[in-house]
Amino acid sequence: STCGTMCSTVVAALLWPASLLPPSPHLLPTPPHFPVQHWGISTLHEQIKAGHVAKVAIHDDEKTVDVLDINGMARRVEIFPDATPFLIDDMRQAHVGFFVVPDTPRNSLLLPLARAFVNTLLVCYVISFLGLMDQLVWGIMMVGMNFYCILEQLNGMIDNTRRLWQRKRHQCMQQQQQQRQAIPVPIEGRGTNDKPNV
């Protein structure tokens, strides 16, 4: 309908900037990880004093430090938060540039959902613009009816199989009960009151 087409157009126009935002970092391919040499805190202190360190990146959690030496080699140092002030003092005395690397924030699922919603609205708008919305709805109804019929047939087959199994089980139980019943066997001979001949 015209009203539905206008509403979808307005919502798509309002949410269109969300689809132009850069994709989530988790959806991008991660760069290859190259092996990085590790230093100790004492080695880092000596290298800073010797002037062999060019730049230092301190992570926000104050547990890891990335070091770039004057030869362009990357090093990694595992530290603890209490050693950070002393490390900063050493870098200031040696005039070594450093900066703090913030932790990567967790991405919300709202942006992918907004993109999917915008794409769905755009597809619906294109279908409505081409005048195929009625055919789409009719096709969805036909597919739903066929799916419902298939489910009904499967339910009927399951019910028939269950009834047959219950019937077989009942017959087996009856046969077992009949076999367990005592069958009287007549014994030919004398009665209990007959006395043996002497």
Solvent accessible surface area in square Angstrom, and as a share of the most:
residue,aa,sasa,rsa
1,S,113,0.73
2,T,103,0.60
3,C,92,0.55
4,G,40,0.38
5,T,34,0.20
6,M,123,0.55
7,C,72,0.43
8,S,17,0.11
9,T,56,0.32
10,V,86,0.50
11,V,53,0.30
12,A,8,0.06
13,A,67,0.52
14,L,131,0.65
15,L,57,0.28
16,W,113,0.40
17,P,79,0.50
18,A,20,0.16
19,S,32,0.20
20,L,120,0.60
21,L,90,0.45
22,P,101,0.64
23,P,70,0.44
24,S,11,0.07
25,P,79,0.50
26,H,138,0.62
27,L,122,0.61
28,L,91,0.45
29,P,123,0.77
30,T,108,0.63
31,P,98,0.61
32,P,100,0.63
33,H,165,0.74
34,F,153,0.64
35,P,134,0.85
36,V,56,0.32
37,Q,102,0.45
38,H,120,0.54
39,W,45,0.16
40,G,36,0.35
41,I,64,0.33
42,S,78,0.50
43,T,46,0.27
44,L,0,0.00
45,H,77,0.34
46,E,109,0.49
47,Q,46,0.20
48,I,0,0.00
49,K,110,0.47
50,A,62,0.48
51,G,44,0.42
52,H,81,0.36
53,V,8,0.05
54,A,41,0.32
55,K,117,0.50
56,V,1,0.00
57,A,11,0.09
58,I,4,0.02
59,H,41,0.18
60,D,76,0.40
61,D,67,0.35
62,E,62,0.28
63,K,115,0.49
64,T,23,0.13
65,V,0,0.00
66,D,41,0.21
67,V,3,0.02
68,L,72,0.36
69,D,9,0.05
70,I,105,0.54
71,N,124,0.64
72,G,52,0.50
73,M,93,0.42
74,A,55,0.42
75,R,35,0.13
76,R,85,0.31
77,V,0,0.00
78,E,103,0.46
79,I,15,0.08
80,F,108,0.45
81,P,63,0.40
82,D,108,0.56
83,A,14,0.11
84,T,9,0.05
85,P,76,0.48
86,F,146,0.61
87,L,13,0.07
88,I,39,0.20
89,D,67,0.35
90,D,22,0.11
91,M,0,0.00
92,R,154,0.56
93,Q,123,0.55
94,A,36,0.28
95,H,168,0.75
96,V,12,0.07
97,G,43,0.41
98,F,63,0.26
99,F,108,0.45
100,V,87,0.50
101,V,45,0.26
102,P,102,0.64
103,D,83,0.43
104,T,108,0.63
105,P,103,0.65
106,R,234,0.85
107,N,57,0.29
108,S,77,0.50
109,L,139,0.69
110,L,132,0.66
111,L,52,0.26
112,P,47,0.30
113,L,119,0.59
114,A,21,0.16
115,R,39,0.14
116,A,55,0.43
117,F,100,0.42
118,V,0,0.00
119,N,79,0.41
120,T,76,0.44
121,L,26,0.13
122,L,55,0.28
123,V,87,0.50
124,C,46,0.28
125,Y,70,0.27
126,V,80,0.46
127,I,36,0.18
128,S,28,0.18
129,F,150,0.62
130,L,111,0.55
131,G,50,0.48
132,L,85,0.42
133,M,55,0.25
134,D,115,0.59
135,Q,112,0.50
136,L,64,0.32
137,V,73,0.42
138,W,159,0.56
139,G,30,0.29
140,I,109,0.55
141,M,107,0.48
142,M,86,0.39
143,V,103,0.59
144,G,38,0.37
145,M,112,0.50
146,N,83,0.43
147,F,122,0.51
148,Y,123,0.47
149,C,63,0.38
150,I,93,0.47
151,L,73,0.36
152,E,85,0.38
153,Q,121,0.54
154,L,87,0.43
155,N,78,0.40
156,G,29,0.28
157,M,125,0.56
158,I,94,0.48
159,D,55,0.28
160,N,90,0.46
161,T,90,0.52
162,R,137,0.50
163,R,139,0.51
164,L,93,0.46
165,W,155,0.54
166,Q,97,0.43
167,R,144,0.53
168,K,113,0.48
169,R,132,0.48
170,H,105,0.47
171,Q,82,0.36
172,C,71,0.42
173,M,85,0.38
174,Q,80,0.36
175,Q,106,0.47
176,Q,95,0.42
177,Q,106,0.47
178,Q,123,0.55
179,Q,148,0.66
180,R,195,0.71
181,Q,125,0.56
182,A,102,0.79
183,I,144,0.73
184,P,121,0.76
185,V,117,0.67
186,P,123,0.78
187,I,162,0.82
188,E,172,0.77
189,G,73,0.70
190,R,177,0.65
191,G,48,0.46
192,T,140,0.81
193,N,140,0.72
194,D,78,0.41
195,K,173,0.73
196,P,98,0.62
197,N,154,0.79
198,V,197,1.13
